[in-house]
Amino acid sequence: MNLLRSFLPSREVALALGGGGARGHAHIGVLRVLEAEGYRIRAIAGTSAGGLVAVFYAAGFTPQEIEKLFSEVDQEALYGHTPQSPPSLLGLAGAEKWLRQQLGERTFADLRLPCAVTAVDMVQRREVMLDQGDVVNALLATIAVPGIFPPREIEGMRLVDGGVLNPVPVNVARKLAPGVPVIAVALTPPLESPISSALPGLRLPPLLAEPLRRLRVTQAMSLFLESVEAGSRALTQWRLEAEKPEVILRPATGHISLLEKVNVSEVARLGEEAARQALPLIEKAVRAHPWKWLRKC
């Protein structure tokens, strides 16, 4: 390394990728922009859908490869119960099979950069950082939306979606890369934004879909999910205010429902747009990072 370069500020960042179901594809676009602008991702943490993208990236998949994989997967084949599955609306048998096909038996120690996902232990009612052991087990825990997907049993813990307590894991990213600027990617809109219908469009003939939407149980589920969305927005805002990441990105994904079938590339572009708009803030955060005067030549 030449003398001049040894006195330049680092262009390293750590990422905290938030949860949000189908909105999570926006993280792919954020990664693509950061790579194109020459930033080095020192560590990456994720919750729920953000955990999926975080692990695939840390495993060595490029943003383009992640987008291709997520675009080609048959989303309807991801669900399904096994005889051993705990009670839940949808199972994750297909998702587990697909994740094994892509990630094999990788552990966190096999990943190319520090990575962790979050979950919540329903036994002890506490937040859990998963950064050791089998990555597929960890992913099945961090995406286990309570009631919709089954909890994951790991070492005596009964784990569900990390977004229950930590929608955007800024604290985890800081732990993985102390002293490095943290970019938080929040997929929930600001607290004051209107909440649209939480249920995705039903892929049924109109004569069947409309009566189903009028059922009391459907209306009740929609109200429940909208309430969860409101709580998630508030929790996200409070934690971001408390943990103060250097940069907060908010891709315009608020119109996308949790389990909506989306065009992955289009959602990824929303992440790209948010990242490009925030480039001046990212550069400012990086330049404010302490100079490494003692870096070796």
C-alpha positions as CSV (number, residue, x, y, z in Angstrom):
1,M,0.0,0.0,0.0
2,N,1.4,3.4,-0.9
3,L,1.9,6.2,1.6
4,L,-1.0,8.3,0.3
5,R,-3.5,5.5,0.4
6,S,-2.5,4.7,4.0
7,F,-3.8,8.2,5.1
8,L,-7.1,8.0,3.2
9,P,-10.3,7.4,5.2
10,S,-11.7,3.8,4.9
11,R,-14.6,3.2,2.6
12,E,-15.9,0.4,4.7
13,V,-19.6,0.2,5.9
14,A,-21.7,-2.2,7.8
15,L,-25.3,-3.0,6.8
16,A,-28.4,-3.6,8.9
17,L,-31.1,-5.0,6.6
18,G,-34.6,-4.8,7.9
19,G,-37.5,-7.3,7.6
20,G,-40.6,-6.9,5.4
21,G,-41.4,-10.1,3.5
22,A,-41.7,-9.4,-0.3
23,R,-40.3,-5.9,0.3
24,G,-36.9,-7.5,1.1
25,H,-35.9,-7.7,-2.5
26,A,-35.1,-4.0,-2.3
27,H,-32.0,-5.0,-0.3
28,I,-30.6,-6.5,-3.5
29,G,-30.6,-3.1,-5.2
30,V,-28.9,-1.4,-2.2
31,L,-26.1,-3.9,-2.4
32,R,-25.7,-3.4,-6.1
33,V,-25.3,0.4,-5.8
34,L,-22.9,0.2,-2.9
35,E,-20.7,-2.3,-4.8
36,A,-20.8,-0.1,-7.9
37,E,-19.8,3.0,-5.9
38,G,-16.7,1.2,-4.5
39,Y,-17.9,0.7,-0.9
40,R,-16.6,-2.3,1.0
41,I,-19.2,-4.1,3.1
42,R,-17.3,-5.0,6.2
43,A,-20.2,-6.8,7.9
44,I,-23.9,-7.5,7.3
45,A,-26.8,-8.2,9.7
46,G,-30.4,-8.9,8.8
47,T,-33.8,-9.6,10.1
48,S,-36.3,-11.8,8.4
49,A,-36.2,-11.0,4.7
50,G,-33.2,-8.9,5.3
51,G,-31.6,-11.9,6.9
52,L,-32.1,-13.9,3.7
53,V,-30.3,-11.4,1.6
54,A,-27.6,-10.9,4.2
55,V,-26.7,-14.6,4.3
56,F,-26.8,-15.1,0.5
57,Y,-24.5,-12.1,0.1
58,A,-22.1,-13.2,2.9
59,A,-22.1,-16.6,1.3
60,G,-20.5,-15.1,-1.8
61,F,-23.5,-14.6,-4.1
62,T,-23.4,-11.4,-6.1
63,P,-26.4,-9.1,-6.1
64,Q,-27.1,-10.2,-9.7
65,E,-27.0,-13.8,-8.7
66,I,-29.3,-13.2,-5.7
67,E,-31.8,-11.4,-7.9
68,K,-31.7,-14.3,-10.5
69,L,-32.2,-17.0,-7.8
70,F,-35.0,-15.1,-6.1
71,S,-36.7,-14.4,-9.4
72,E,-36.6,-18.0,-10.6
73,V,-37.9,-19.7,-7.4
74,D,-41.4,-20.9,-7.5
75,Q,-42.9,-19.0,-4.6
76,E,-45.9,-21.3,-4.3
77,A,-43.6,-24.3,-3.8
78,L,-41.9,-22.7,-0.8
79,Y,-44.7,-23.5,1.5
80,G,-46.0,-26.7,2.9
81,H,-46.1,-28.6,6.2
82,T,-44.4,-31.8,7.3
83,P,-45.9,-34.2,9.9
84,Q,-43.5,-32.7,12.5
85,S,-44.3,-29.1,11.8
86,P,-45.7,-27.0,14.7
87,P,-49.1,-25.3,14.2
88,S,-49.0,-22.5,11.7
89,L,-51.0,-21.0,8.8
90,L,-48.2,-21.9,6.3
91,G,-45.3,-24.3,6.5
92,L,-41.8,-23.8,5.3
93,A,-41.0,-27.3,4.1
94,G,-40.4,-26.1,0.5
95,A,-38.4,-23.2,1.7
96,E,-36.1,-25.4,3.7
97,K,-35.5,-27.7,0.7
98,W,-34.7,-24.8,-1.6
99,L,-32.4,-23.2,0.9
100,R,-30.5,-26.4,1.3
101,Q,-30.1,-26.7,-2.5
102,Q,-28.6,-23.2,-2.6
103,L,-26.6,-23.0,0.6
104,G,-25.9,-26.7,1.4
105,E,-24.5,-27.3,4.9
106,R,-22.8,-23.9,5.2
107,T,-22.2,-22.5,8.7
108,F,-21.6,-18.9,9.7
109,A,-17.9,-19.8,9.9
110,D,-17.9,-20.6,6.2
111,L,-19.2,-17.2,5.1
112,R,-16.8,-14.7,3.5
113,L,-17.6,-11.8,5.9
114,P,-19.1,-11.3,9.4
115,C,-22.8,-12.0,9.2
116,A,-25.7,-12.5,11.7
117,V,-29.4,-12.7,11.7
118,T,-31.8,-12.0,14.5
119,A,-34.7,-14.0,16.0
120,V,-36.8,-13.9,19.1
121,D,-36.8,-16.8,21.6
122,M,-40.4,-17.3,22.8
123,V,-39.3,-19.4,25.7
124,Q,-37.3,-16.6,27.4
125,R,-39.0,-13.7,25.5
126,R,-35.7,-12.2,24.3
127,E,-33.9,-11.1,21.2
128,V,-31.3,-13.6,19.9
129,M,-28.4,-12.9,17.6
130,L,-27.6,-16.0,15.4
131,D,-24.1,-15.9,14.1
132,Q,-22.9,-19.5,14.7
133,G,-23.8,-22.9,13.4
134,D,-26.0,-23.9,10.5
135,V,-27.1,-20.9,8.4
136,V,-30.3,-22.6,7.0
137,N,-31.6,-23.2,10.5
138,A,-30.9,-19.6,11.4
139,L,-32.7,-18.4,8.3
140,L,-35.8,-20.6,9.0
141,A,-35.8,-18.9,12.5
142,T,-35.5,-15.3,11.4
143,I,-38.3,-15.6,8.7
144,A,-40.7,-17.4,11.1
145,V,-43.5,-14.8,11.2
146,P,-45.5,-15.8,14.3
147,G,-48.7,-17.6,13.4
148,I,-48.0,-17.6,9.7
149,F,-44.8,-19.8,9.7
150,P,-43.8,-22.3,12.3
151,P,-41.2,-21.4,15.0
152,R,-37.7,-23.0,14.7
153,E,-36.3,-25.1,17.5
154,I,-32.6,-24.5,18.0
155,E,-30.7,-25.5,21.2
156,G,-33.8,-25.4,23.4
157,M,-34.9,-22.1,22.0
158,R,-38.3,-21.6,20.2
159,L,-37.4,-19.0,17.7
160,V,-39.6,-16.7,15.6
161,D,-39.1,-13.7,13.3
162,G,-36.5,-11.3,14.6
163,G,-38.7,-8.4,13.5
164,V,-40.9,-9.0,16.6
165,L,-38.3,-7.1,18.7
166,N,-35.7,-5.8,16.2
167,P,-37.0,-4.8,12.8
168,V,-33.7,-3.3,11.6
169,P,-30.7,-4.9,13.5
170,V,-28.4,-1.8,13.8
171,N,-27.0,-3.0,17.2
172,V,-26.0,-6.3,15.6
173,A,-24.3,-4.7,12.7
174,R,-22.3,-2.5,15.1
175,K,-21.3,-5.6,17.1
176,L,-20.0,-7.3,14.0
177,A,-18.0,-4.3,12.9
178,P,-17.3,-1.9,15.7
179,G,-16.4,1.6,14.7
180,V,-17.6,1.2,11.1
181,P,-20.5,3.5,9.8
182,V,-23.8,1.6,9.8
183,I,-26.3,1.9,6.9
184,A,-29.7,0.8,8.0
185,V,-32.3,-0.2,5.4
186,A,-35.8,0.1,6.8
187,L,-38.6,-1.4,4.7
188,T,-41.5,0.0,6.7
189,P,-42.7,3.5,5.8
190,P,-42.5,6.3,8.3
191,L,-45.0,6.1,11.2
192,E,-47.3,8.8,9.9
193,S,-47.7,7.3,6.4
194,P,-51.1,5.7,5.5
195,I,-51.5,2.0,5.9
196,S,-52.8,0.2,2.8
197,S,-54.6,-3.1,2.9
198,A,-52.3,-5.7,4.5
199,L,-53.6,-8.6,2.5
200,P,-52.1,-9.3,-0.9
201,G,-54.3,-9.6,-4.0
202,L,-56.0,-12.9,-4.2
203,R,-55.2,-14.9,-7.4
204,L,-58.7,-16.0,-7.8
205,P,-61.5,-15.3,-10.3
206,P,-63.3,-12.0,-9.4
207,L,-66.5,-13.9,-8.7
208,L,-64.7,-15.8,-6.0
209,A,-62.2,-13.3,-4.8
210,E,-64.6,-10.5,-3.9
211,P,-67.0,-12.6,-1.7
212,L,-64.0,-14.1,0.1
213,R,-62.7,-10.6,0.9
214,R,-66.1,-9.9,2.4
215,L,-65.9,-12.8,4.9
216,R,-65.6,-11.7,8.5
217,V,-62.5,-13.9,9.1
218,T,-60.8,-12.2,6.1
219,Q,-61.7,-8.8,7.3
220,A,-60.5,-9.7,10.8
221,M,-57.2,-11.0,9.4
222,S,-56.7,-7.8,7.4
223,L,-57.3,-5.7,10.5
224,F,-54.9,-7.8,12.5
225,L,-52.1,-7.5,9.9
226,E,-52.7,-3.8,9.6
227,S,-52.3,-3.5,13.4
228,V,-49.1,-5.5,13.2
229,E,-47.8,-3.1,10.5
230,A,-48.6,-0.1,12.7
231,G,-46.7,-1.6,15.6
232,S,-43.8,-2.6,13.4
233,R,-43.5,1.0,12.1
234,A,-43.5,2.4,15.6
235,L,-40.9,-0.1,16.9
236,T,-38.7,0.5,13.8
237,Q,-38.8,4.3,14.4
238,W,-38.1,4.0,18.2
239,R,-35.2,1.6,17.7
240,L,-33.7,3.7,14.9
241,E,-33.9,6.8,17.1
242,A,-32.3,5.0,19.9
243,E,-29.5,3.3,18.0
244,K,-28.8,6.1,15.6
245,P,-27.3,4.5,12.5
246,E,-25.1,6.8,10.4
247,V,-27.4,6.5,7.4
248,I,-31.1,5.3,7.1
249,L,-32.4,4.2,3.7
250,R,-36.2,3.8,3.2
251,P,-36.9,2.2,-0.2
252,A,-40.5,3.1,-1.4
253,T,-41.9,-0.4,-0.7
254,G,-44.8,0.5,1.6
255,H,-47.4,-0.6,-1.0
256,I,-46.1,-4.2,-1.0
257,S,-47.7,-6.7,1.2
258,L,-45.9,-9.3,3.3
259,L,-46.5,-12.3,1.1
260,E,-47.3,-10.6,-2.1
261,K,-46.0,-12.2,-5.4
262,V,-43.8,-9.5,-6.9
263,N,-41.4,-8.8,-9.7
264,V,-38.1,-9.2,-7.9
265,S,-36.2,-6.9,-10.3
266,E,-38.8,-4.1,-9.9
267,V,-38.5,-4.2,-6.1
268,A,-34.7,-4.4,-6.3
269,R,-34.8,-1.2,-8.4
270,L,-36.6,0.5,-5.5
271,G,-33.6,-0.3,-3.4
272,E,-31.3,1.1,-6.0
273,E,-33.2,4.4,-6.2
274,A,-33.1,4.8,-2.4
275,A,-29.4,4.0,-2.3
276,R,-28.5,6.4,-5.1
277,Q,-30.5,9.2,-3.5
278,A,-28.6,8.6,-0.2
279,L,-25.1,8.5,-1.7
280,P,-24.2,12.0,-0.5
281,L,-25.2,11.0,3.1
282,I,-23.3,7.7,2.8
283,E,-20.1,9.5,1.5
284,K,-20.4,12.0,4.4
285,A,-20.7,9.2,6.9
286,V,-17.7,7.5,5.5
287,R,-15.6,10.6,5.4
288,A,-16.5,11.3,9.1
289,H,-15.2,7.9,10.0
290,P,-11.9,8.3,12.1
291,W,-8.8,8.4,10.0
292,K,-6.5,5.4,10.4
293,W,-3.3,7.2,10.9
294,L,-1.4,4.1,12.0
295,R,-2.4,1.9,9.0
296,K,0.7,0.0,7.8
297,C,2.2,0.8,4.4
